[in-house]
């Protein structure tokens, strides 16, 4: 659910790199979509992805991979 992803962003990404939102035709194959959350709607697909965030504890890149959700 989108609300879950907003909570993940608030916990892990707030103050970090901004997410990327994109709208794709419904016919776009999965392998052509970027990594991240894919929301499949009636006529299109929406993708939301985040660049890797830097961990405050270790200074290492921590990729954020939201789970796939359909509506």
Biopython code that builds the backbone (N, CA, C, O; Angstrom):
import numpy as np
from Bio.PDB.StructureBuilder import StructureBuilder

atoms = [
    (1, "UNK", "N", (0.840, -1.175, 0.000)),
    (1, "UNK", "CA", (0.000, 0.000, 0.000)),
    (1, "UNK", "C", (0.890, 1.245, 0.000)),
    (1, "UNK", "O", (1.975, 1.252, 0.581)),
    (2, "UNK", "N", (0.416, 2.273, -0.649)),
    (2, "UNK", "CA", (1.201, 3.492, -0.774)),
    (2, "UNK", "C", (1.514, 4.106, 0.589)),
    (2, "UNK", "O", (2.605, 4.638, 0.791)),
    (3, "UNK", "N", (0.572, 4.037, 1.519)),
    (3, "UNK", "CA", (0.809, 4.596, 2.859)),
    (3, "UNK", "C", (1.992, 3.903, 3.533)),
    (3, "UNK", "O", (2.758, 4.553, 4.243)),
    (4, "UNK", "N", (2.155, 2.593, 3.324)),
    (4, "UNK", "CA", (3.298, 1.869, 3.881)),
    (4, "UNK", "C", (4.601, 2.401, 3.307)),
    (4, "UNK", "O", (5.589, 2.536, 4.030)),
    (5, "UNK", "N", (4.612, 2.705, 2.015)),
    (5, "UNK", "CA", (5.816, 3.210, 1.378)),
    (5, "UNK", "C", (6.163, 4.612, 1.884)),
    (5, "UNK", "O", (7.339, 4.955, 2.007)),
    (6, "UNK", "N", (5.153, 5.413, 2.175)),
    (6, "UNK", "CA", (5.403, 6.741, 2.739)),
    (6, "UNK", "C", (6.034, 6.604, 4.125)),
    (6, "UNK", "O", (6.928, 7.373, 4.475)),
    (7, "UNK", "N", (5.577, 5.633, 4.912)),
    (7, "UNK", "CA", (6.173, 5.409, 6.232)),
    (7, "UNK", "C", (7.635, 4.949, 6.097)),
    (7, "UNK", "O", (8.490, 5.373, 6.874)),
    (8, "UNK", "N", (7.920, 4.085, 5.116)),
    (8, "UNK", "CA", (9.300, 3.645, 4.879)),
    (8, "UNK", "C", (10.155, 4.850, 4.495)),
    (8, "UNK", "O", (11.265, 5.017, 5.001)),
    (9, "UNK", "N", (9.637, 5.681, 3.605)),
    (9, "UNK", "CA", (10.388, 6.877, 3.216)),
    (9, "UNK", "C", (10.651, 7.759, 4.433)),
    (9, "UNK", "O", (11.769, 8.237, 4.622)),
    (10, "UNK", "N", (9.631, 7.976, 5.255)),
    (10, "UNK", "CA", (9.781, 8.824, 6.437)),
    (10, "UNK", "C", (10.849, 8.265, 7.374)),
    (10, "UNK", "O", (11.648, 9.021, 7.925)),
    (11, "UNK", "N", (10.865, 6.963, 7.553)),
    (11, "UNK", "CA", (11.810, 6.322, 8.463)),
    (11, "UNK", "C", (13.227, 6.266, 7.877)),
    (11, "UNK", "O", (14.196, 6.540, 8.585)),
    (12, "UNK", "N", (13.355, 5.917, 6.602)),
    (12, "UNK", "CA", (14.667, 5.607, 6.025)),
    (12, "UNK", "C", (15.226, 6.656, 5.067)),
    (12, "UNK", "O", (16.437, 6.695, 4.844)),
    (13, "UNK", "N", (14.389, 7.492, 4.507)),
    (13, "UNK", "CA", (14.853, 8.355, 3.423)),
    (13, "UNK", "C", (14.699, 9.852, 3.664)),
    (13, "UNK", "O", (15.318, 10.647, 2.956)),
    (14, "UNK", "N", (13.896, 10.259, 4.638)),
    (14, "UNK", "CA", (13.659, 11.693, 4.853)),
    (14, "UNK", "C", (15.006, 12.408, 5.001)),
    (14, "UNK", "O", (15.870, 11.965, 5.758)),
    (15, "UNK", "N", (15.173, 13.487, 4.294)),
    (15, "UNK", "CA", (16.415, 14.254, 4.342)),
    (15, "UNK", "C", (17.467, 13.728, 3.380)),
    (15, "UNK", "O", (18.525, 14.339, 3.224)),
    (16, "UNK", "N", (17.193, 12.613, 2.740)),
    (16, "UNK", "CA", (18.127, 12.035, 1.777)),
    (16, "UNK", "C", (17.712, 12.371, 0.353)),
    (16, "UNK", "O", (16.963, 13.320, 0.125)),
    (17, "UNK", "N", (18.200, 11.590, -0.601)),
    (17, "UNK", "CA", (17.852, 11.832, -2.002)),
    (17, "UNK", "C", (16.343, 11.687, -2.228)),
    (17, "UNK", "O", (15.688, 10.863, -1.589)),
    (18, "UNK", "N", (15.815, 12.480, -3.126)),
    (18, "UNK", "CA", (14.385, 12.452, -3.423)),
    (18, "UNK", "C", (14.022, 11.235, -4.273)),
    (18, "UNK", "O", (14.847, 10.742, -5.042)),
    (19, "UNK", "N", (12.787, 10.751, -4.133)),
    (19, "UNK", "CA", (12.343, 9.635, -4.965)),
    (19, "UNK", "C", (12.108, 10.090, -6.397)),
    (19, "UNK", "O", (11.957, 11.279, -6.676)),
    (20, "UNK", "N", (12.080, 9.126, -7.284)),
    (20, "UNK", "CA", (11.787, 9.375, -8.686)),
    (20, "UNK", "C", (10.435, 8.732, -8.997)),
    (20, "UNK", "O", (10.238, 7.545, -8.737)),
    (21, "UNK", "N", (9.509, 9.509, -9.552)),
    (21, "UNK", "CA", (8.191, 9.022, -9.931)),
    (21, "UNK", "C", (8.117, 9.007, -11.456)),
    (21, "UNK", "O", (8.587, 9.935, -12.114)),
    (22, "UNK", "N", (7.528, 7.954, -12.014)),
    (22, "UNK", "CA", (7.365, 7.888, -13.465)),
    (22, "UNK", "C", (6.055, 7.186, -13.805)),
    (22, "UNK", "O", (5.597, 6.314, -13.067)),
    (23, "UNK", "N", (5.463, 7.573, -14.921)),
    (23, "UNK", "CA", (4.230, 6.980, -15.409)),
    (23, "UNK", "C", (4.548, 6.261, -16.708)),
    (23, "UNK", "O", (5.166, 6.837, -17.603)),
    (24, "UNK", "N", (4.129, 4.999, -16.819)),
    (24, "UNK", "CA", (4.451, 4.144, -17.958)),
    (24, "UNK", "C", (3.164, 3.619, -18.582)),
    (24, "UNK", "O", (2.167, 3.439, -17.882)),
    (25, "UNK", "N", (3.173, 3.367, -19.908)),
    (25, "UNK", "CA", (2.004, 2.724, -20.513)),
    (25, "UNK", "C", (1.773, 1.345, -19.890)),
    (25, "UNK", "O", (2.724, 0.689, -19.466)),
    (26, "UNK", "N", (0.548, 0.915, -19.837)),
    (26, "UNK", "CA", (0.209, -0.388, -19.265)),
    (26, "UNK", "C", (0.956, -1.523, -19.972)),
    (26, "UNK", "O", (1.241, -2.551, -19.359)),
    (27, "UNK", "N", (1.268, -1.344, -21.241)),
    (27, "UNK", "CA", (1.925, -2.398, -22.024)),
    (27, "UNK", "C", (3.430, -2.510, -21.772)),
    (27, "UNK", "O", (4.075, -3.383, -22.352)),
    (28, "UNK", "N", (4.007, -1.656, -20.928)),
    (28, "UNK", "CA", (5.450, -1.697, -20.664)),
    (28, "UNK", "C", (5.811, -2.988, -19.938)),
    (28, "UNK", "O", (5.270, -3.259, -18.866)),
    (29, "UNK", "N", (6.726, -3.800, -20.506)),
    (29, "UNK", "CA", (7.127, -5.051, -19.844)),
    (29, "UNK", "C", (7.893, -4.782, -18.542)),
    (29, "UNK", "O", (8.577, -3.766, -18.414)),
    (30, "UNK", "N", (7.773, -5.691, -17.594)),
    (30, "UNK", "CA", (8.443, -5.551, -16.296)),
    (30, "UNK", "C", (9.934, -5.271, -16.435)),
    (30, "UNK", "O", (10.477, -4.446, -15.700)),
    (31, "UNK", "N", (10.599, -5.942, -17.359)),
    (31, "UNK", "CA", (12.052, -5.790, -17.485)),
    (31, "UNK", "C", (12.465, -4.398, -17.981)),
    (31, "UNK", "O", (13.643, -4.052, -17.902)),
    (32, "UNK", "N", (11.538, -3.607, -18.481)),
    (32, "UNK", "CA", (11.848, -2.243, -18.930)),
    (32, "UNK", "C", (11.572, -1.200, -17.856)),
    (32, "UNK", "O", (11.895, -0.026, -18.033)),
    (33, "UNK", "N", (10.972, -1.625, -16.738)),
    (33, "UNK", "CA", (10.677, -0.703, -15.648)),
    (33, "UNK", "C", (11.876, -0.578, -14.719)),
    (33, "UNK", "O", (12.623, -1.542, -14.551)),
    (34, "UNK", "N", (12.075, 0.587, -14.110)),
    (34, "UNK", "CA", (13.185, 0.736, -13.160)),
    (34, "UNK", "C", (12.906, -0.060, -11.882)),
    (34, "UNK", "O", (11.764, -0.431, -11.609)),
    (35, "UNK", "N", (13.959, -0.317, -11.103)),
    (35, "UNK", "CA", (13.799, -0.968, -9.806)),
    (35, "UNK", "C", (12.987, -0.060, -8.900)),
    (35, "UNK", "O", (13.063, 1.165, -8.999)),
    (36, "UNK", "N", (12.215, -0.665, -8.023)),
    (36, "UNK", "CA", (11.432, 0.108, -7.064)),
    (36, "UNK", "C", (10.003, -0.373, -7.022)),
    (36, "UNK", "O", (9.679, -1.458, -7.505)),
    (37, "UNK", "N", (9.168, 0.432, -6.449)),
    (37, "UNK", "CA", (7.749, 0.126, -6.298)),
    (37, "UNK", "C", (7.045, 0.292, -7.637)),
    (37, "UNK", "O", (7.235, 1.301, -8.317)),
    (38, "UNK", "N", (6.236, -0.688, -8.022)),
    (38, "UNK", "CA", (5.429, -0.606, -9.239)),
    (38, "UNK", "C", (3.960, -0.706, -8.827)),
    (38, "UNK", "O", (3.543, -1.679, -8.200)),
    (39, "UNK", "N", (3.195, 0.302, -9.187)),
    (39, "UNK", "CA", (1.765, 0.291, -8.923)),
    (39, "UNK", "C", (1.071, 0.166, -10.275)),
    (39, "UNK", "O", (1.191, 1.046, -11.128)),
    (40, "UNK", "N", (0.354, -0.921, -10.461)),
    (40, "UNK", "CA", (-0.332, -1.166, -11.724)),
    (40, "UNK", "C", (-1.770, -0.666, -11.604)),
    (40, "UNK", "O", (-2.534, -1.129, -10.758)),
    (41, "UNK", "N", (-2.117, 0.275, -12.457)),
    (41, "UNK", "CA", (-3.459, 0.835, -12.501)),
    (41, "UNK", "C", (-4.170, 0.306, -13.749)),
    (41, "UNK", "O", (-3.615, -0.525, -14.468)),
    (42, "UNK", "N", (-5.360, 0.767, -14.005)),
    (42, "UNK", "CA", (-6.139, 0.251, -15.126)),
    (42, "UNK", "C", (-5.488, 0.545, -16.482)),
    (42, "UNK", "O", (-5.444, -0.336, -17.340)),
    (43, "UNK", "N", (-4.986, 1.754, -16.688)),
    (43, "UNK", "CA", (-4.455, 2.148, -17.992)),
    (43, "UNK", "C", (-2.968, 2.451, -18.013)),
    (43, "UNK", "O", (-2.414, 2.720, -19.078)),
    (44, "UNK", "N", (-2.314, 2.413, -16.874)),
    (44, "UNK", "CA", (-0.886, 2.747, -16.826)),
    (44, "UNK", "C", (-0.238, 2.103, -15.607)),
    (44, "UNK", "O", (-0.907, 1.511, -14.760)),
    (45, "UNK", "N", (1.080, 2.235, -15.545)),
    (45, "UNK", "CA", (1.865, 1.735, -14.411)),
    (45, "UNK", "C", (2.658, 2.910, -13.854)),
    (45, "UNK", "O", (3.205, 3.720, -14.602)),
    (46, "UNK", "N", (2.709, 2.987, -12.541)),
    (46, "UNK", "CA", (3.441, 4.048, -11.866)),
    (46, "UNK", "C", (4.640, 3.409, -11.172)),
    (46, "UNK", "O", (4.497, 2.388, -10.499)),
    (47, "UNK", "N", (5.817, 4.003, -11.333)),
    (47, "UNK", "CA", (6.993, 3.508, -10.607)),
    (47, "UNK", "C", (7.487, 4.596, -9.667)),
    (47, "UNK", "O", (7.477, 5.786, -9.983)),
    (48, "UNK", "N", (7.919, 4.136, -8.494)),
    (48, "UNK", "CA", (8.514, 5.022, -7.496)),
    (48, "UNK", "C", (9.805, 4.356, -7.053)),
    (48, "UNK", "O", (9.796, 3.217, -6.586)),
    (49, "UNK", "N", (10.915, 5.067, -7.201)),
    (49, "UNK", "CA", (12.202, 4.484, -6.809)),
    (49, "UNK", "C", (13.046, 5.552, -6.117)),
    (49, "UNK", "O", (12.875, 6.752, -6.329)),
    (50, "UNK", "N", (13.954, 5.071, -5.289)),
    (50, "UNK", "CA", (14.851, 5.947, -4.547)),
    (50, "UNK", "C", (16.281, 5.610, -4.897)),
    (50, "UNK", "O", (16.618, 4.436, -5.056)),
    (51, "UNK", "N", (17.150, 6.640, -5.025)),
    (51, "UNK", "CA", (18.581, 6.352, -5.148)),
    (51, "UNK", "C", (19.077, 5.808, -3.808)),
    (51, "UNK", "O", (18.423, 6.016, -2.786)),
    (52, "UNK", "N", (20.212, 5.119, -3.793)),
    (52, "UNK", "CA", (20.733, 4.606, -2.519)),
    (52, "UNK", "C", (20.942, 5.726, -1.513)),
    (52, "UNK", "O", (21.414, 6.809, -1.857)),
    (53, "UNK", "N", (20.583, 5.448, -0.269)),
    (53, "UNK", "CA", (20.799, 6.411, 0.814)),
    (53, "UNK", "C", (22.094, 6.048, 1.523)),
    (53, "UNK", "O", (22.516, 4.892, 1.487)),
    (54, "UNK", "N", (22.718, 7.009, 2.157)),
    (54, "UNK", "CA", (23.931, 6.758, 2.928)),
    (54, "UNK", "C", (23.525, 6.484, 4.363)),
    (54, "UNK", "O", (22.826, 7.283, 4.984)),
    (55, "UNK", "N", (23.967, 5.350, 4.884)),
    (55, "UNK", "CA", (23.653, 4.970, 6.255)),
    (55, "UNK", "C", (24.393, 5.876, 7.227)),
    (55, "UNK", "O", (25.595, 6.096, 7.079)),
    (56, "UNK", "N", (23.690, 6.400, 8.213)),
    (56, "UNK", "CA", (24.320, 7.269, 9.212)),
    (56, "UNK", "C", (25.303, 6.489, 10.072)),
    (56, "UNK", "O", (26.305, 7.042, 10.527)),
    (57, "UNK", "N", (25.026, 5.210, 10.297)),
    (57, "UNK", "CA", (25.873, 4.401, 11.178)),
    (57, "UNK", "C", (27.217, 4.071, 10.539)),
    (57, "UNK", "O", (28.263, 4.235, 11.168)),
    (58, "UNK", "N", (27.193, 3.613, 9.311)),
    (58, "UNK", "CA", (28.439, 3.154, 8.714)),
    (58, "UNK", "C", (28.902, 3.945, 7.519)),
    (58, "UNK", "O", (29.992, 3.697, 7.005)),
    (59, "UNK", "N", (28.092, 4.910, 7.050)),
    (59, "UNK", "CA", (28.469, 5.678, 5.880)),
    (59, "UNK", "C", (28.446, 4.862, 4.606)),
    (59, "UNK", "O", (29.059, 5.248, 3.610)),
    (60, "UNK", "N", (27.744, 3.732, 4.624)),
    (60, "UNK", "CA", (27.682, 2.871, 3.452)),
    (60, "UNK", "C", (26.363, 3.082, 2.737)),
    (60, "UNK", "O", (25.366, 3.478, 3.342)),
    (61, "UNK", "N", (26.372, 2.808, 1.427)),
    (61, "UNK", "CA", (25.140, 2.904, 0.661)),
    (61, "UNK", "C", (24.189, 1.809, 1.093)),
    (61, "UNK", "O", (24.571, 0.646, 1.225)),
    (62, "UNK", "N", (22.951, 2.195, 1.311)),
    (62, "UNK", "CA", (21.905, 1.255, 1.707)),
    (62, "UNK", "C", (20.781, 1.400, 0.691)),
    (62, "UNK", "O", (20.005, 2.352, 0.777)),
    (63, "UNK", "N", (20.667, 0.478, -0.277)),
    (63, "UNK", "CA", (19.616, 0.638, -1.279)),
    (63, "UNK", "C", (18.254, 0.412, -0.662)),
    (63, "UNK", "O", (18.074, -0.442, 0.206)),
    (64, "UNK", "N", (17.300, 1.198, -1.130)),
    (64, "UNK", "CA", (15.920, 1.055, -0.669)),
    (64, "UNK", "C", (15.155, 0.331, -1.765)),
    (64, "UNK", "O", (15.054, 0.836, -2.883)),
    (65, "UNK", "N", (14.621, -0.832, -1.466)),
    (65, "UNK", "CA", (13.858, -1.602, -2.438)),
    (65, "UNK", "C", (12.453, -1.814, -1.895)),
    (65, "UNK", "O", (12.201, -2.781, -1.176)),
    (66, "UNK", "N", (11.522, -0.897, -2.242)),
    (66, "UNK", "CA", (10.158, -1.090, -1.784)),
    (66, "UNK", "C", (9.566, -2.367, -2.359)),
    (66, "UNK", "O", (10.002, -2.837, -3.410)),
    (67, "UNK", "N", (8.590, -2.921, -1.687)),
    (67, "UNK", "CA", (7.931, -4.112, -2.184)),
    (67, "UNK", "C", (6.947, -3.735, -3.264)),
    (67, "UNK", "O", (6.409, -2.627, -3.272)),
    (68, "UNK", "N", (6.713, -4.662, -4.181)),
    (68, "UNK", "CA", (5.786, -4.394, -5.275)),
    (68, "UNK", "C", (4.368, -4.487, -4.763)),
    (68, "UNK", "O", (4.006, -5.434, -4.065)),
    (69, "UNK", "N", (3.569, -3.496, -5.113)),
    (69, "UNK", "CA", (2.180, -3.450, -4.678)),
    (69, "UNK", "C", (1.319, -3.122, -5.890)),
    (69, "UNK", "O", (1.689, -2.258, -6.686)),
    (70, "UNK", "N", (0.204, -3.777, -6.045)),
    (70, "UNK", "CA", (-0.743, -3.445, -7.088)),
    (70, "UNK", "C", (-2.024, -2.935, -6.472)),
    (70, "UNK", "O", (-2.374, -3.295, -5.348)),
    (71, "UNK", "N", (-2.718, -2.099, -7.211)),
    (71, "UNK", "CA", (-4.009, -1.607, -6.732)),
    (71, "UNK", "C", (-5.049, -1.845, -7.772)),
    (71, "UNK", "O", (-6.214, -1.503, -7.569)),
]
sb = StructureBuilder()
sb.init_structure("model")
sb.init_model(0)
sb.init_chain("A")
sb.init_seg("    ")
for serial, (resi, resn, name, xyz) in enumerate(atoms, 1):
    if name == "N":
        sb.init_residue(resn, " ", resi, " ")
    sb.init_atom(name, np.array(xyz, "f"), 0.0, 1.0, " ", f" {name:<3s}", serial, name[0])
structure = sb.get_structure()
